[in-house]
Amino acid sequence: MAKRPGSQITDVAYRPSLGAPIGMDVLDFEELQARGRRRGIDLSTPQRPTFHHLLHLHQGSPPLVHTVDFSDVTLAPGSWLWIRPGQVHQYGGDLRQVRGTIVIWQPGFVVTSTPYEQAPLLPAGAHERAVTLALQHLSQEYADVGSIPLDAHIEVLRMLLAVLLLRLAHAGPAPAAAAPHDGPFERFRAAVERDFMRSHRVADYAAALGYSPRTLTRATAAATGSTAKRYLDARILLEAKRLLVHSDSSAADIARRLGFQEPGDFAKFFRKRQGCPALAFRAAARGTPPPPGDASP
């Protein structure tokens, strides 16, 4: 990950281009850079968009280095990467040479229960032909504004984007099993995303959703291979890491923001799950000198 001490997270709201369908946009990397300049956003610094990004590098483009929530990934020509709303990501390298397509859409624009793993995907053979055709059809429909009523145009785009995502979900070697869209895990995941800064107990979520803790644990294990408690703790830990690296807040302030009663509780939580003190993690991620001794609160 590019180490930029003190780099703040830029929260990026969805702003479609003029004439774009409501809720979705298709652009290339040249337009992405132009939008960044117009909005005063440095694409090489951390961003947290409120909308989905689907990145696709065209054949013949140089590779693209990308960082998503502390993981560096390299997109080879022909590969795809799906970034979800709320994830912190940043672009690396010289984007002026990159050639590709970016599809962005707001949450709720399209619904697909088929998971697409958070990793660069490089379809081959029939899968590559299918996803290429799906993207071409989506791009063509996106540009064809006015030939049919707007509500029909938007509905076609929803369907075509769903087709593209479903094709990508099955382009890997072993697609994961789909979780029911309104099942226990999906409801738990949405509740965690909403309330993880207030509640750290699975029992609280189970009571609010009308399930037993055992039901949530079974559903979470089936969907992720992890227990409900580990899933919840991982979400809290991720936000802690984001705040440590991309803000200058003290560990005590971060503890309070994340809903810990005492800074010492946060210190124990972070050390147990990350394997090091919180401020030592900040220093290592930023490439700055480590704090003297154990600087956790």
ABEGO torsion letter per residue (X at the ends): XBBBBGBBBBBBBBBBBBGBBBGBBBBBAAAAAAAAAAAGBBAABBBBBABBBBBBBBBGBBBBBBBBGGBBBBBBBGBBBBBBBGBBBBBBEBAAABBEBBBBBBBGABBBABBBBBBBBBBBEAAAAAAAAAAAAAAAAAABBGABBAAAAAAAAAAAAAAAAAAAAAABABBBBBBBAABAAAAAAAAAAAAAAABABAAAAAAAAGBBAAAAAAAAAAAAGBBAAAAAAAAAAAAAAAAAAABABBAAAAAAAAGBABAAAAAAAAAAAAGBBAAAAAAAAAGBBBBBEBABX
